[in-house]
Amino acid sequence: MGPEAMDRRSSSWARWARESGLFLVILLLNGLLFLFLVMDDRVVRGHDTLMLYMLRHTFLSNVHATGEIPLWMPFMSQGSVSSWVFGAQASVAQGVTLLFGQWLPDNSFPTLFMLQFLFDETLLLVGLWRLGRRYYSSGQARFFVAVAGVGSCLWTEQPYFNLYAYYSLPLILALLHEALDEHSRVKLFLAANLVHLQLATGPAYLVVFVFFVIVLYAGCALLVRPGASLAAWRGFGPRWSDIFWVAAIGASLWVFYVLVAGDTADVVFASFYGRLPSGATQIDLFLTYGGRTDPFRWADILVGLSPNLDFSLYCGMLTLAFAALALFCAPDRTTVRLFLCAALLFLFSVGPWSVVAMLGYYLVPWMAYYRHVCLAAPTVKLFIILLAGKGLETALKSRCSIQGPAKLIGLGLSALCLALGALSGLFWRGHDWAAEPFRALAKIDHAISLFPGSYTAPIFCGLVSSAACSAGLAGLTLLTLGFSRRAVPAVCILVMVLHPLDLYGWKFRHLFNRTARAPAEFLEKQTLSKLPYPPRRTLETTGSSRHVGMPSSTLHLGSYLAWFADAYFQLDRPWGAYRIDYWMRPLDEFLRYMQLPGARYVGSLADPRAVVADWHKASHKLVGLTEDKLQVFSTAYRVKDAQGVGPLISHPAFEGNLLFVTAGTGGDPPPPARDWRFQSAPNGNARLQARCDVRRFDANNLTLVVDVPGGASQPWLYYSSVWDRHWRARVNGRPVTIYRANLAHQAIPLEPGKNAVELGYSSPGRSLALAVWYAVCLGWFLGVLWQVLVMVFGSNWAGPGAVAGPALRWLLTGEVDDDAGGPGSTRAGGTAPDEG
């Protein structure tokens, strides 16, 4: 190989190191962090992430055992549709996990749960890097921004607002930019599809906020450069193919709507404090709900303590330094746009401290359904990080104008270093008053604070001392930049080393403190196993072996458990042991009738109550507490409608030994039963002692064999699972109608003798939507992995005609040519920083 070829190879590898190599460093840092979590058997400690863990485990267990996603949740308030909880557990990685769930090892879930978050952070990384190509011409700036974004997300207690509310935003914005530049319908559709994925990721109202941020970003772009923004949209001239793309976007929206809201016509939602009957939030609660909104909480961005379970704001001392430098030294259109987005979202997040949140409530459609204004703060952090990239790129260009601001910022960081070091030292020496500022930072209006129980003196001082060191090193870096123009190369190297050490050191310490090492007995209970069939329901709340085996730190006071945790604990309760968000309308009507006169009725199950003594005496039999959930009657009595059943089952003389049935819907045939014509009290007894042998039980199916004793000519099977119109039944291979029984539950007519009964829940619309959702998740999963491979081995999001980069070309051919491309080159898809 000649000197010229060696020079070409050296130059190509240098370009690779400045771009793909830096991307690979972040992948390795993130991979090592998650490798520790997996190898050390770490488990989340509580709050929403523990809820997510349980819910994903429940869904995957059913898929692993049966190959079916739960459309029905049998252990959820005597049975409920799974639509809303499906959205709470969904993600791209979870979709792929469920797709291949049948072939996964039984004990793989704790590892898979961690790997799902690794993919989520990789999606964030890909989006930041791709958006960074819009804003920055150097790989160093993209590296800086990506480290700050990925290294500062903390999902251990709050995965929704602290990660899922913004993790796809960078990629959405990048795709929108590229769609406008290239007039690409495909990329516009991909951006819309990724927005729709937010409908199936976390609370349904989260998409309102995500859409709000996108519109805000577009509005700021229009404000900064109206002519160019309008011209870009006008470049989408009408085409006949637009009919297809509009239909595709509509179909995508329909799919994700069906997934989270399908089959919910008979659902009753909890009326939580501050919610109007429509589900919207009252303005006073909208401005204050979900935690403290005062600006003082932003002290977290300076100290890295993050005492709140719901959000973390620290993003690195150098991030703050270069964000400030961008405002001083790079006031171009991009800087103004990012600053406006950060400022408006900050004002939105402080709720009553500004008018922005109030204007959003009244002017933005559907914003009233979003009531967590304080939890907009992590998205503010995202725009601060993007702004910091502009500051770093300005510093790398070694402009003379940066020296004065760099000195000022460096002195401020040095003062912060001294203050944090002094406070930490005082606290360590026993001066408790020194910790008061941090206690004030942790003080909020409800128990979602980690302080002080989780922060012992060594942990507390370690975190604050680390912040002091980071502030000192960042201050020294900025002072060096301010005093010497020739120090730019050294400063660049220093930033590339100190920045990831700061962020990933902070993230490791918090992940270590906010997770617990799982004992062996806990891990043994995490196998993917189908739900057992308990013949009767229970009032037990802690009798589950999974509950007993959980680490004590996992169920601390900040833990949030919902009623579907019963499925994880494998406890079939007549109502949830924890907070209940929704239940089925037949059950709601049943409860209203079964309450004794004068008993306290709160109007919802959202407040779990031990009011069994205030229930009608027959209720224990009907819900399967003192009798089996599967009961056989010699006959049933037909009542005209559900309103006619209520007075019968709530009659003081009724003992729960008769079966009253009605048609479930107007299209059902009348029940083949005797009319109830008696005017006397319903105090008869039509029960039969029949054996019910359950052969199969899972979320969507129940198969059993019933041996009816002789003498019953028209026997009936009663099942105390809530009636829903999507249930189907077969008796001895013959389809039969499932009737609404005793107001809330199910009943089917049997034949004398032995009966093979099959009950199944089916929903063609949701099944079709699930099939599309599987395909979409797999597509995004493979797409992200492919872009990672291209970024590491290829040509860095290359444009048309550029596929193989220097590393990939060398792996395939052993040769490297001079036209390999790199940051800023045409073949590498590089662009100058976006000034519009």
N, C-alpha and C positions, 0 to 999 in steps of 0.2 A: 504494500500500500504506500503510495507516494505522499509527500508532505502536504500537497494540496487536498488529497482525499482525507488525510488525518485532520487537517484544519476544518474541512467541512463537517466531519463527524464530531469534532470537538465543539464546533459552533452549534450544531444541532442538539447535542446533549446539554449544552449550556442553556439553550432555549427550553428544552424539556424540563430541566431542573428548576427554572424560574416559574414554570407554569404547572405542568403535570406533577413534577416532584413535590411541589408545595401542597398540591391537592392530596397526593398520596400520604404526606405527613399527617394531615388531619384525619384521614381514614385510619391510619395506624394508631394515632392517639385515641380516637374514639373506640377502635376495636380493642385496644388494650384495656381501656376503662371497663367496657362491657365484659371482657374476658375475666377480669377480676370479680365482677358481680356474679358471673356464672360459676366460676371455679370456687368462690368462697360461699356459695349457696346463700346469697343475700335475698331477702324478701322484703317487700314494701311494708311500711309500718302502719299505714292507715289512711284515712280520709278517702277522697275520691279514687285514688289509685288502687286502694284495697278493694273498693267496690268494683272497679273495672276488672281487677284480677279475678274476683269471684264470678263476675258475669261472663267473662271470656272463657273461664274454665267450664262453666255450665253449658255454654253453647258448644264448645269444642267436645265436651264429653258426650253430648248427644250425637254429634256428627261422627265421632269416633266409634260409637256403639251401633249406630243405625244408618249412617250416611245421610241423615236428614237434618237440616237446620230447624231448630224449634220454631214452629209457627204458633204454638200454644205453650204456655208455661203452667204445668199442673200444680206446682207448689206455690203459686202466687195468688193469694187470696181466693182459694178454692178453684183457681184456674182463671187465666187471663190471656188475651192475645199478647204476642211478644213484640209488636211493632215498635213501641217506643223504647223498650229496653234493647231491641236490636240496634237502634241508632246509638245508644249509649255505649255499646261495646264494639262498634264497627270501626274498621280502618282498612287501609290497603293491605297491610301485612296480615291482619286478622282474616281478611277475605281469602288470601292465599293459603293461610293456615287451615281454614275451614275447608277449602277446596280439596286439600290433600289430607284432611283430618283422619280419614279411615285408616291410613297407612302409617300414621305416626306411632312411635313407641308409647306405651301406657304411661310412663313416668317422665315424659318429655316436657310437660307444660311449663314448669318454672323457668326452664331454659328458654323455651319458645317465647314466653312473655317478655323476657329481657331482650331477646333478639328482635321482637316486634318494635320495641322502642329504638333499637339500633337502626332499623330501617327507617323509622320516622325521622330520626335525626339525619340520616343520609339523604332523605328527600329534602329536608331543610338545607343541607349542605349543597346539594345539586342546584337548588333554586337560588341560593345566595351566590354561588359561583357563576351561574348563568346570568343572573341580574347584574353581577359585578362586571361582566364583560360589556354591559351597557354603560356603566358609569366610569370604569377605571381602565386605563390602558396598560397597567402593569400587573403582573401576577402577584407581586408583593402586596398590593392593595387588596386584591381579591382574597389572598390568604389571610390578611389581617381581619377583614370583614367576616369571612367564614369562620375563623377561630372564635371571634367574639360572639357570633350568632349561635353556633353549635355548642361552644363551651359554656354558655351562660344559661341554657335551658335546663330547668330543674323540674322533672315530672314526677318525683317520688310521692308527692301527696296530691297534686292537682294536675292531671294530665290534660285537661280540657283547656282551661284558660292560660295555663303556663306553657303549653306547647301546641295543642291542636288548633287554637284560635289563630295562630299565625304561621305554623310550620309550612303550609303550602303557599302562603302569600308571595314569597319571593319568586317562586316558579310561575305562579299565575301572572304576576306583573311582568316577568321576563317574556312569557309567551305572548302577552298582550302587546308589548313593545315590538317583538319580532313580527307579530301578525300585522301591525300597522306599517312597519317598515317594508315588509315583503308583500303586503296585501294578501296574506295567506289565510284562506278560510279554514284550513286544517288546524293551524295554530290557534285561531280564534275559537274553534270548537274545543280544542284540548283545554284551553283556559276555562271555558264555560263548564266543561265536564269536571275539571278539578274543583271549581267552585261548588258544583253539585255534590261532589264527594263530601263536602262539609255538611250536607244534609244528613249524611249517614255516618257522621263522626262526632259523637258527643251529643249534648243537648240540642234539640232541633232549632232552638232560637239562636244558636251560635252562628248560623248562616246569615242571620240579619246583621250581626256585627261585621262578619267577614265581607259581606257585600257593601256595607257602609264604608269600610276602610278602602275598598277598591274604588268606589265612587268618589271618596274624598281625595284619593291619590289622583284620579283623573281630573277632578275639579281643580286641584292645585296646579296640574300641568296646563290646563286650559287658562288658568289665571296668569301663569308665568309667561306662557308663550301661546296666546290664543290662535294666531294665524296658522302656525305650524301644526298645532293639534287638530284644528278643524280640517286642514288640508289633508292630514293623514287619514282621517275618517272618510273624507270625500273621495279618497283614492279607491275605496271599495265601491267601484261602480257596479250597478246591478247586473247580475248574470242569471241565466236560467238555473244554473247549479245552486244558486242561493236557496231555492226552494228545498233542495235536499238538505242543505246545512241547517236551515231553520227547523226543518222537521227533525233532524238529528239532535239538535239542542233541545227541542221540545220533548223528544223521546227520552233523552237523558234526564231531564227534569222530572218527567213522569215516573221513571224508574225509581229515582231516589225518593220522590214523594211517596210512592206506594210502599217502599220499604219501611219508612218511619211512621206513616200515617194510615196504611192500609188496614182494612177490617176493624176500624176503631169507631164505627157508627154507634155501637152499644157500649162505649167506654165512658165512665164517669171519672172526671179528673178532680184531684184534690184542690180545694179552695184554700191555698196557703195564704198566710198573712200578707196583705198588700196586693193580692191578685183580685182583679175585678171578675165578674162572672164570665166575661168574654175571654179571660186568660191574660189580658193586658195588666200592666202594673200601674198602680196609682203613682202620680208624679212625685209625691214626697218620698215614697219607697224607692222609686226608680233612681232618685238622686242620692240615696244613702244606703241602699241594701248591699249586703255582701262583704262588709268590712269597712274599715276607715278610708275616707277619701281625702283627708287633709294632706297638703303638700309635704308635711314633715316626714311622711312615710318614705319619701324619696331619698331620705338620708341613707337608706339601704344601698343606693347606687354608689355611695362614697365609702361605706364601711364593709360591705359584703357579708353582713350578718344574716340577712334573709330570715327574720324570725317568723314570717307568716307562712302558713301552709298553702295559701292560694296563689301567691305570686312571688317571684324573685326578680329583683331589678338590677342586681350587680352585673356588669358586662365588661369589667376590666378598667383599671386606672388609665391605661394608655388609650382606651376607647374614648373616655371622657376628654383626655388631653387633645387628641386629634380632632374630635368633634368640635371642640372650642376653637381649635386652630383653623378649621374649615370656615367657621363663621367670620373669623378675623381676616383670613387671607385668601379665601376662594369663594367670593360672593357671586358665583355664576348662577345660571338658571337652575341647574341641577341642585346646587346647594340650597337655593331659596325654596325649591319644591320640597325637598326632604325636610327642611326646617319647618315649613308650614305644616306638613303632615304631622311631624313630631309635636309641634306646638299645639295644634288643634286637638290631637288625640290626648295630649296631656291635659288640656283644659276640659276635655270631655271626661277624663278619668277622675278629676277632682270633684265632679258632681256639683253640689250646691256652692262650691267656691268660685264657679264661673257660670256664664250664661250659655256656654256651648252645649252642655248636656241637656239643658232645658229646651234649647232650640232643636236639638236632635230628636228629643221626645215628640215634639209637636210637628216638625217638618219632615222627618225621615219616615217613609212608610214602614209600618210594622216595628219601628224601633221601640214602641211601648211594650212589646213582648220581651225585650231584652232588659234585664234589671240588674246587671252586674257592672255598673259603670266603673267602679274601682278596679275591676279586673281587666280593663282596657290597658292597664299600665305596661304589661309585657310587650304589647304591640308598639307602644311608644319607644320602648327599648330597641326594637327592631330598626326603627327609623334613625335613632341616635347612632346605631352601629353603622348603617349605610352612610350617614353623614360623616362619621369618623374616617371612612375610607377616602372621602374627598380630601380630608385634612392630611392624611398620610401621603396621598399622591402629590399634594401640593408641596409637602416637605421634601419628598424625593426629588422634585424638580429644582430644589436648592434656590428658591427665589430669595432675594435680599429682604423682601417685605416680611418674611416669616420670623426674622430674628427677634424683633421686639415682642410680638405676641408669644413666641416660644419661651422667652425669658420670663414673662409674666406668668404664664401657665406653669412653668417649671417651679417658680417660687411658690405659687399657690399649692401645688402638690407636695412640695417639701414641707410647707407649714402643716398641711394635713397629715403628713407622715409623723411629724413631731407630736401633734395633738393626739393621734391615735395611739402612738407608742406610749405617751405619758398616761393616757387613760387606762390602757391595758396593764401597764406596770402597777398603777395605783390599785386597780382592782385585784391583781394577783397578790399584792402585799396585804390585802385584807381591808382596804378602804372601800367599803361597799357603796358609798355615795358616788363613786366614780362610774358605777354601772347604771345610774339613774337615767342618763340619756338613752341608753339602749333598752332599758325597761320601758321607757316612754315610747320608743320605736315599736316595741312588741305589744303595747297595750292596745287592744281593740275591743269592740263591743260584743263579741261572742268568742267562744272557746275554740279558736282555730290558730292559737299561737303556740309555737314550740317553746317559748321561754316561760319559766326558767327550768322546767323539768328536764328538757332535753339538752340544756346547755349547762353543764357543770363548769366549774372554774377553769380547768385545763382546756376544755373545748372552747369555751368563750374566749379566753385569752389567746388561744391559738388562732382563732378566726380573726380577731381584731389585730393581733400582731402581724398576721399574714397580710392583712389589708394595709397596715402601716409600711411593711416592707415593699409592697407593690407600689404604694404611693411614692415612697422614697426613690425607688428605681425609675419609676416613670418621670418623676421630677428631675432626676439626674439626666435622664435621656433628653428631655426637653431643654434643659439648661445647656447641655452640650450642643444641641442643635442651634440654640440661640446665640452662643458665643463663638461658634466656628462654622463657617460655610463649608470648610473642607471635611467636616466630620460627618457629612451625609452618608457615605458608604458605611462607616462604622455604626452610625445611628440605625441605618437600615438593618444591619446584621443584629444589632442589639434588640431592636423591636421584634424581629423574627424569632428571637430566642425567648425574650422576657414575656411577650404577649401570651404565647401558648402555655408557658410555665405558670403564669398568673391565673389564667382562666381554667386550665385543666387541673391545676392544684386546688383551686377553689371548688371546682365541681367534684373532684374526688373526695375532698373532706366532707362536703355536704352529703354526697351519696353515701359515704360511710356512716355518717351520723344519722341519716334519715332512712336507712335500711337496717334490718336486723339479720343476723346469721341464723338461718333456719335450722332447728334441731332435727335430728334424724327422724323422730316420731312424727314431726310435721310433714317432712318430705314424703314419708310413707303414705300419707293420706292424700297426696296430690295426684294420684293416678287418675287417668281418664277412664272413668267407670260410669255406666248408665245409672239412672235413678233407680233406687230400690222401690218396690211397691209396698208401702205400709198399709195394711188393711184398714187402719183407723187413723184419724188425725190426732194431733197431740197439742197440748198447751205448753210443752217443754220448750225452753229457749236456749239452753246451754248443754243439753244432753248429747249433742252430736260429738262423735269422736274427732271430727275435724275442728270443732270449736275448742275442745279440750286440748288438742295438740298444737294450737297456735301459740307462737311466742307471746309472752305477756306484753311486750312492747308493741305488738301489732294491733292490739285493741286498746290503745290509749284513749284518752278523753276526746281527742280530736278526730277519732275515727268516724267515718260516715258509712253506715250500713243501711241499705234499703230492704224492702220486703222480699226482693228476689234473692237475697243472701240465703234465705231458707232452702232454696234449691241447691246451693253450694254446701250448706250444712246438712242437707238431706233430711230436713224436718218438714213434715206436711202439717202446717198449722191452719186453723180456720180463718185466721187473718195474720198479717205479718207481725213479727216481733219488733220490727223497726218502722221507720217512716214509710208510709205508703203513698205513692204518687197517683195511682189510678187503679180502678177495679171495674168489673163489668156491671152494667145496669141491672140485670136480673138480681145480682147479689145485693145491690143497693136497695132495691125494692123489698127484697126478703128481710134485710136488716131493719128496715123501717117498720115493718109489720111485727117482727119478733121482739122488738123492744117493749118491755112492760110499761104500762101507763105510769108516767111520773119519772121514769128512768132518764138519766142524763144521756142525751143523744147529740153528738157534736156535728152531725150532718155529714161526716166523712170518716173514712178509716185512716186519714192522714195522721191522726194522733192515736197510736196503738193503746188500747184500753183493756184492762182486766175487769170487764163488766159482765162476766158470765152470770153472776148472780142476778143481774137485772134483765137477763134474757128470759124469754118464754121457756118453760120446762121442756117443750118438744124440740127446741132448737138443737140440743146436744145430739139427739138421734139423727136429725135431718142433715146436720153438717158432718156426721161421721165421727163424733167424739165418743159416744157411749154405744153406738152401733157401728158395724162396718160401713165403709163408704159404698160398697156394693150390697144392696138389699133386694130381696125378692118378695113380691106381694102376690096374693092369690087373685086379686082384681084391682082395677083402678077406676077412679070416678072422674068423669068428664065434666069440666066446668067451662063456661062460655068463654071467659077471657081471664087474663092475669089479675085484673082488679077484683074478680069474683073469688079468686083463690086466697087473697090476702086475709079477708075476715075469717075464713075457715081455719087457716093454720095459726092464726093469732087468737082464736077462741080459747077462753080459759079451760074448757073441757078437753081440748085437743091434746093428745099425748104422743103424737108423731107416729101412729100406727096405721094410718091410712095414706093412700097415694092419690093426689089430685093432679090431673094432667090437663093441659091446654095445648092448642096448636101453637107452635113457635112463631110462625109467620102466617100472613094471610094466604099464602100459596100452599100451605100444608093441608093435607086432608084431615077431617075431624078424627080425633083419637078413637080407636076401636074399643071404647070402654063404656061403662054404664053411666048414665046421666046422674048427677047428684041432685036428687029431688027432695031429700029429707030437710025438714025444717028444724029438727032437733039438733042438739050439739053433736059435732063430729067426733064421737068418742069410741068408735068401733076399733077392731083390730083385724087387719087383713095380712099380717106378716106371715111369711113362711120361713121355716128353718131350712134353707137350701144352701148347698155348697157351691161356692164360686171359686173356681181354680184358675188363677191368673197365669197365662202362658207368656204374655209379652206386655211390657209396660215401658213407654218412653214418652217424650214430650208430645208427640203427635198421634200415638197409637195406644190402644188397650185391647188385648185379645184375651178371651177367657172362655171357659167351659162352665155352663150352669146346669146343674142336675136338679130339675124341679120335682118336688115330691108329687106322688100320685094324688089325684082328686082335684087338681087345679086346672080348670079348662081354659082360662084366659089369664095366665100368669104374666107378670110384668117385672122387668129389671129396673131398679132405681140406682142411679150413680150420682153421688153428691159432688159432681164437678159442674161448674157453672155452664148453663146452656148457652150455646152460640149457634148461629145459623149455618156455620161452615162445618159442623160435625156431621159425619155420615156413619151409617151402621148397616151391618149385614148379620142376619141370623140364619145359621145353617145354609150359608151361601146366598140367601135371598135378601135383597135390599129392603130395609124398613126405615120408616120415618122416626127421627128422634124427637120426642115431644118434651115440652117444658113441664117440669114436674115440681110440685110444691113451691111454685113461684120462681125458684132460682136454678134448679138442677135438671138432670136429664133422666128420661125414662123411655124404654122401648118395650113393645109387646113381645113376649116369648111364646114358644110352643110347649105343649106338655112333654115331659120327659127331658132328654138331654139336648142342650142348645150350645152350639158353637157361635160365639158372639165376637164380632170385630167392630171396634169403634176407631174411627180415624178422622183427623182434622185435615182438611184440604182447602187450599185457596189458590185457584189457578192464576189470579192476577199477581199475587205475591210470589208464587213459584216462578212465574215468568220473569218478574223483576229480579229475583234472586239469581237466576241463570245469567241474566245480563250483568248483574253486579259482580258475579264471579269472573266473568270475562273482562270487565273493566278493571277490577283489582289486579288480575293476572297481567293485563296489558300494561298498567302503570308500574307494577312491580318489575316486570322484565324491562320496561323502558328505562326505569331509573338505574337498574343494574347495567344495562347496555351503555347508558351515558356515563356511568362511573368508569366502565372499561375503556370507553373512548377517551375520557378525560385523562386517565392514567397512561394508557398505552397509545392513544391516538392523537388526533389533531385538535383537541380542545374545542368541541362544539363547532366542528368545521362546517363550512358552507358547501354548496354543490361542487362535486368533483373532488372533494378532499375527504378521504376516509381514513387512511393510515397515516399516523404521525411517526415521529422518529423512533420511538420505542417499539411500536407495533411493526413498523417497516423493518427494523433491525431484527426483531424476533422472527419475522416471516422470511426475509431474504438475506439478512446479514449485511445489507448495504444501507447507507444513509446518504442521501443527496442534499445538496445545498438548498433546494427548494422545499424543504420539509415543512416550512411554516412555523409560526410561533406567535406569541402575543403581538397583536397589531398587524400581522400579515394577512393577506387575502385568503390564503389557503387555510389558515387557522381560524378563519371566521372572526379575526380580531377587529375591533372597532375602536375608534377614538372615543374618549369620554363623551357621554351624551350631554350636550349643552342645552337641550330642549326638553 
